[in-house]
């Protein structure tokens, strides 16, 4: 999961923090390891691959970062991965962060939350648990996540969390493998009386990871003229109707100016999709890194190719997505630009000439 998936924190606090450049929110990527093998995951790596690229931060290193973050003004922390519950020290780390007074959101696939975990978690409930829902049955989970009995494990965890009164938000990422199951996922969420947000926006892998993102990406507007149902599904998934006028480039990024993310090996950025710019927290404090990051990112500008582009308002870009999809936050590719053109024609009801 990435920072765009963060829960809807009080908007007034976010606006104030952004205006004052206070790092109120932090997303900590505790690990790149996961017990699922989702075809579209942008970060998942196995132990062997991780060791080739670096080393996961230790418990003490994460605690040092969090103590410094608290001093710098951080209140909300999201713990993400990979899968956070794969870390052997997760309970120790979570307990100590809770004792520091942070409001903690757990971002998880929920498959490792059982009765034993719940008996521990109920003692210090999180602010929220944000669960990735990939289907409404085990067959869909097998196709998307390449695991057995996936849905049953997640469903059990959801019921346990609800019984404990812990707030839950469901998030679903749609790819070709589960697109036909969208309505069933909504039905399941409704039955559990939970909110479900759905997106088909997936990014190519970053920071050395690998995935099938390009081949499983679900883009219903590709065949809009041939399949009206695809158009309706697209609008169901997006839910935003006409596209708004684009703000300034950095202002398109909701986390920018109030949020930082720390990768599993200790690199601070403002978005988990970005490999650059970053500041290495192994070499400086959180406050020093934040000040450096704000100075560096203030000089970021949109790609020159976007200037005076006819389709700009329909482009699904942001600095992080461009970095993952095109190699850098200030570059675009022909394939990426084609998506904006398709959306332009779709939402304006214009027949394409090409």
PLY file of the C-alpha trace (Angstrom):
ply
format ascii 1.0
element vertex 354
property float x
property float y
property float z
element edge 353
property int vertex1
property int vertex2
end_header
0.00 0.00 0.00
1.02 3.59 -0.54
0.43 6.97 1.01
-2.48 7.75 -1.32
-4.31 4.96 0.47
-4.07 6.62 3.84
-7.33 7.04 5.81
-9.35 10.30 5.70
-7.69 12.16 8.56
-9.25 15.42 9.80
-8.93 17.70 6.80
-8.37 20.87 8.80
-5.34 19.30 10.49
-3.97 18.22 7.12
-4.41 21.68 5.63
-2.75 23.34 8.59
0.17 20.89 8.56
0.62 21.34 4.82
0.63 25.13 5.09
3.17 25.06 7.91
5.21 22.17 6.42
4.75 20.05 9.56
5.28 16.28 9.12
2.01 15.40 10.85
1.59 12.11 9.03
4.09 9.30 8.49
3.88 6.08 6.54
6.41 3.46 7.63
7.11 0.66 5.18
8.24 -1.90 7.73
9.04 -4.63 5.22
8.95 -5.58 1.57
8.14 -9.19 2.52
4.61 -10.57 2.26
2.78 -13.85 2.71
0.78 -13.05 -0.45
2.20 -12.82 -3.95
-0.18 -10.32 -5.56
0.39 -9.99 -9.28
0.24 -6.18 -9.24
2.21 -5.37 -6.06
4.75 -2.61 -6.61
7.00 -3.40 -3.62
6.90 -7.12 -2.74
10.27 -8.91 -2.63
11.50 -12.14 -1.06
14.30 -12.34 1.51
16.95 -13.21 -1.07
16.10 -10.19 -3.21
15.96 -7.87 -0.20
19.45 -8.89 0.92
20.83 -8.04 -2.52
19.45 -4.50 -2.28
19.92 -3.66 1.37
18.75 -4.49 4.87
15.45 -3.91 6.63
15.61 -1.50 9.52
15.80 -3.14 12.95
13.34 -2.61 15.78
15.67 -0.11 17.48
16.20 1.80 14.24
12.46 2.16 13.69
11.97 3.27 17.29
14.68 5.90 16.94
13.01 7.23 13.80
9.63 7.35 15.51
10.95 9.16 18.58
12.47 11.79 16.31
9.28 11.97 14.24
7.26 12.67 17.37
9.61 15.53 18.24
9.20 16.89 14.70
5.40 16.97 15.03
4.18 13.59 13.77
0.93 12.34 15.31
-0.54 9.90 12.77
1.44 6.84 11.72
0.48 4.24 9.13
2.33 0.93 9.31
2.51 -0.80 5.96
4.55 -3.22 3.86
4.68 -5.77 2.31
2.70 -7.40 5.05
3.40 -5.89 8.47
2.50 -9.04 10.39
5.34 -10.98 8.73
7.84 -9.09 10.89
8.72 -11.24 13.94
9.07 -8.07 16.03
5.81 -6.48 14.89
3.99 -6.80 18.20
6.92 -5.32 20.11
7.28 -2.46 17.66
3.55 -1.68 17.57
3.24 -1.74 21.35
6.11 0.73 21.81
4.75 3.07 19.13
1.36 2.97 20.79
2.98 3.83 24.12
4.54 6.88 22.45
1.04 8.21 21.83
0.79 7.90 18.04
-2.56 7.33 16.34
-1.73 4.19 14.39
-3.33 2.82 11.24
-2.49 -0.76 10.26
-2.38 -1.33 6.50
-2.63 -5.08 5.98
-4.07 -7.92 3.92
-5.45 -9.17 7.30
-4.75 -12.83 6.54
-2.51 -13.25 9.60
-4.97 -11.76 12.08
-6.39 -14.65 14.11
-7.76 -15.12 17.64
-4.28 -15.03 19.18
-3.38 -11.79 17.43
-6.73 -10.27 18.40
-6.29 -11.09 22.09
-3.10 -9.01 21.95
-4.38 -6.23 19.67
-7.48 -5.55 21.77
-5.25 -4.41 24.62
-4.03 -1.47 22.50
-6.49 -1.02 19.63
-5.23 0.89 16.58
-6.79 4.08 15.30
-7.88 2.14 12.23
-7.21 -1.03 10.24
-7.11 -0.57 6.48
-7.59 -3.91 4.74
-6.88 -4.76 1.11
-9.80 -6.81 -0.25
-8.94 -8.60 -3.48
-12.07 -10.66 -4.06
-15.24 -12.13 -2.62
-14.17 -15.78 -2.67
-11.13 -18.04 -2.49
-10.98 -18.56 -6.27
-10.49 -14.84 -6.94
-7.86 -14.63 -4.21
-6.05 -17.55 -5.78
-6.01 -15.76 -9.13
-4.96 -12.35 -7.79
-2.80 -13.15 -4.75
-1.65 -16.68 -5.69
-2.56 -18.07 -2.26
-4.97 -20.71 -1.01
-7.92 -20.00 1.26
-7.19 -16.27 1.05
-10.71 -14.90 1.27
-11.73 -17.14 4.17
-8.73 -15.97 6.21
-9.44 -12.31 5.47
-13.15 -12.68 6.16
-12.37 -14.29 9.52
-10.06 -11.40 10.43
-12.67 -8.83 9.47
-15.26 -10.50 11.69
-12.81 -10.67 14.60
-11.92 -7.00 14.24
-15.57 -6.01 14.08
-16.37 -8.04 17.17
-13.62 -6.12 18.97
-15.06 -2.79 17.80
-11.92 -1.81 15.88
-12.61 0.58 12.94
-12.05 -0.98 9.50
-11.81 0.48 6.01
-11.72 -1.78 2.95
-9.71 -0.96 -0.16
-9.80 -2.95 -3.39
-7.38 -2.78 -6.29
-8.97 -3.96 -9.51
-6.97 -5.87 -12.10
-8.06 -8.12 -14.96
-8.16 -11.10 -12.60
-10.84 -9.68 -10.29
-12.64 -7.06 -12.42
-15.69 -9.29 -12.86
-15.95 -9.62 -9.06
-16.30 -5.89 -8.27
-20.01 -5.99 -7.59
-19.65 -9.03 -5.36
-16.98 -7.23 -3.37
-19.34 -4.28 -2.92
-22.06 -6.70 -1.85
-19.74 -8.30 0.71
-18.73 -4.90 2.10
-22.38 -3.88 2.37
-23.23 -7.07 4.24
-20.43 -6.38 6.70
-21.55 -2.73 6.93
-18.16 -1.49 5.79
-17.03 1.18 3.34
-15.16 -0.09 0.29
-13.07 2.13 -1.97
-12.14 0.71 -5.35
-9.40 1.76 -7.75
-7.91 0.29 -10.88
-4.89 2.59 -10.57
-1.84 0.37 -10.19
1.78 1.33 -10.71
4.77 -0.49 -12.05
7.14 -1.92 -9.41
9.65 0.40 -7.78
12.96 0.20 -5.91
14.03 -3.15 -7.32
10.75 -5.04 -6.99
9.05 -6.90 -9.84
5.41 -7.57 -10.71
2.95 -8.29 -13.50
1.43 -4.81 -13.30
1.66 -4.03 -17.01
-0.02 -7.24 -18.11
-2.81 -7.36 -15.48
-3.69 -3.66 -15.45
-7.44 -3.15 -15.86
-8.27 -0.25 -18.18
-11.94 -0.48 -19.13
-11.78 2.59 -21.34
-9.51 0.82 -23.84
-12.47 -0.74 -25.60
-15.15 1.81 -24.74
-16.62 1.99 -28.21
-17.13 -1.76 -28.40
-18.41 -2.47 -24.90
-20.81 0.01 -23.24
-20.78 -2.08 -20.06
-17.07 -1.36 -19.72
-17.81 2.36 -19.79
-20.40 2.05 -17.04
-17.97 -0.04 -15.01
-15.30 2.59 -15.49
-17.61 5.26 -14.08
-18.53 2.97 -11.20
-14.87 2.45 -10.36
-13.87 6.11 -10.70
-16.96 7.72 -9.29
-15.81 11.25 -10.07
-17.72 12.15 -13.24
-16.29 15.15 -15.12
-12.63 15.78 -14.50
-11.74 18.94 -12.52
-9.20 21.56 -13.52
-5.69 20.49 -12.54
-3.99 22.29 -9.63
-0.31 23.15 -9.47
1.88 20.08 -9.97
2.94 19.45 -6.36
-0.51 20.42 -5.09
-1.90 17.43 -7.00
-0.19 15.28 -4.37
-2.34 15.11 -1.24
0.46 13.90 1.08
2.99 16.54 -0.06
3.99 19.01 2.64
2.39 17.16 5.57
3.42 13.54 5.08
6.59 11.54 4.76
7.19 7.90 4.01
10.13 5.77 5.09
11.10 2.74 3.02
12.04 -0.60 4.56
15.74 0.34 4.31
15.43 3.81 5.85
14.98 6.24 2.96
12.62 9.16 3.55
10.53 10.49 0.69
7.07 12.01 0.52
5.68 9.15 -1.59
6.34 5.42 -1.57
6.32 5.36 -5.38
9.30 7.71 -5.51
12.85 6.43 -5.55
14.05 10.03 -5.88
14.26 12.47 -4.28
14.94 10.88 -0.90
17.01 11.49 2.24
18.71 8.59 4.01
17.63 8.44 7.65
20.59 6.22 8.43
22.71 9.36 8.14
20.60 12.08 9.75
17.67 12.81 12.05
14.02 12.93 10.97
13.84 16.70 11.37
17.01 17.23 9.31
15.76 14.84 6.64
12.35 16.54 6.51
13.87 19.98 6.03
16.16 18.69 3.29
13.27 16.87 1.60
11.06 19.97 1.57
13.90 22.03 0.09
14.56 19.48 -2.65
10.94 18.85 -3.55
10.05 22.55 -3.72
12.08 22.65 -6.95
10.16 19.81 -8.62
8.18 20.75 -11.72
5.84 18.95 -14.06
7.18 17.42 -17.30
7.70 19.92 -20.09
5.58 17.73 -22.34
2.56 18.56 -20.14
2.74 22.27 -20.90
-0.19 23.27 -23.13
-1.27 19.64 -23.48
-4.85 19.36 -24.74
-5.49 16.31 -22.56
-3.81 17.47 -19.34
-6.98 17.72 -17.29
-7.73 14.07 -18.06
-4.28 12.78 -17.17
-4.07 10.42 -14.20
-0.61 11.64 -13.37
0.99 12.62 -10.10
4.72 12.83 -9.31
4.75 9.36 -7.76
2.83 7.65 -10.55
5.03 9.26 -13.20
8.12 8.08 -11.34
6.85 4.50 -11.25
5.38 4.43 -14.75
7.82 6.58 -16.72
11.05 6.44 -14.72
10.98 9.94 -13.21
8.54 12.50 -11.80
9.46 14.90 -14.64
9.03 12.49 -17.54
6.12 11.03 -19.48
5.85 8.18 -21.95
3.72 7.74 -25.04
1.83 4.88 -23.42
1.05 6.96 -20.34
-0.14 9.90 -22.43
-2.41 7.63 -24.46
-4.44 6.94 -21.32
-5.23 10.64 -20.93
-6.34 10.78 -24.57
-8.64 7.78 -24.11
-10.23 9.38 -21.05
-10.69 12.66 -22.91
-12.62 10.96 -25.68
-14.60 8.76 -23.28
-15.76 11.49 -20.92
-16.57 13.94 -23.67
-18.42 11.42 -25.82
-16.17 12.08 -28.81
-15.47 9.38 -31.34
-11.77 8.81 -31.70
-10.18 9.40 -35.07
-7.13 7.15 -34.54
0 1
1 2
2 3
3 4
4 5
5 6
6 7
7 8
8 9
9 10
10 11
11 12
12 13
13 14
14 15
15 16
16 17
17 18
18 19
19 20
20 21
21 22
22 23
23 24
24 25
25 26
26 27
27 28
28 29
29 30
30 31
31 32
32 33
33 34
34 35
35 36
36 37
37 38
38 39
39 40
40 41
41 42
42 43
43 44
44 45
45 46
46 47
47 48
48 49
49 50
50 51
51 52
52 53
53 54
54 55
55 56
56 57
57 58
58 59
59 60
60 61
61 62
62 63
63 64
64 65
65 66
66 67
67 68
68 69
69 70
70 71
71 72
72 73
73 74
74 75
75 76
76 77
77 78
78 79
79 80
80 81
81 82
82 83
83 84
84 85
85 86
86 87
87 88
88 89
89 90
90 91
91 92
92 93
93 94
94 95
95 96
96 97
97 98
98 99
99 100
100 101
101 102
102 103
103 104
104 105
105 106
106 107
107 108
108 109
109 110
110 111
111 112
112 113
113 114
114 115
115 116
116 117
117 118
118 119
119 120
120 121
121 122
122 123
123 124
124 125
125 126
126 127
127 128
128 129
129 130
130 131
131 132
132 133
133 134
134 135
135 136
136 137
137 138
138 139
139 140
140 141
141 142
142 143
143 144
144 145
145 146
146 147
147 148
148 149
149 150
150 151
151 152
152 153
153 154
154 155
155 156
156 157
157 158
158 159
159 160
160 161
161 162
162 163
163 164
164 165
165 166
166 167
167 168
168 169
169 170
170 171
171 172
172 173
173 174
174 175
175 176
176 177
177 178
178 179
179 180
180 181
181 182
182 183
183 184
184 185
185 186
186 187
187 188
188 189
189 190
190 191
191 192
192 193
193 194
194 195
195 196
196 197
197 198
198 199
199 200
200 201
201 202
202 203
203 204
204 205
205 206
206 207
207 208
208 209
209 210
210 211
211 212
212 213
213 214
214 215
215 216
216 217
217 218
218 219
219 220
220 221
221 222
222 223
223 224
224 225
225 226
226 227
227 228
228 229
229 230
230 231
231 232
232 233
233 234
234 235
235 236
236 237
237 238
238 239
239 240
240 241
241 242
242 243
243 244
244 245
245 246
246 247
247 248
248 249
249 250
250 251
251 252
252 253
253 254
254 255
255 256
256 257
257 258
258 259
259 260
260 261
261 262
262 263
263 264
264 265
265 266
266 267
267 268
268 269
269 270
270 271
271 272
272 273
273 274
274 275
275 276
276 277
277 278
278 279
279 280
280 281
281 282
282 283
283 284
284 285
285 286
286 287
287 288
288 289
289 290
290 291
291 292
292 293
293 294
294 295
295 296
296 297
297 298
298 299
299 300
300 301
301 302
302 303
303 304
304 305
305 306
306 307
307 308
308 309
309 310
310 311
311 312
312 313
313 314
314 315
315 316
316 317
317 318
318 319
319 320
320 321
321 322
322 323
323 324
324 325
325 326
326 327
327 328
328 329
329 330
330 331
331 332
332 333
333 334
334 335
335 336
336 337
337 338
338 339
339 340
340 341
341 342
342 343
343 344
344 345
345 346
346 347
347 348
348 349
349 350
350 351
351 352
352 353
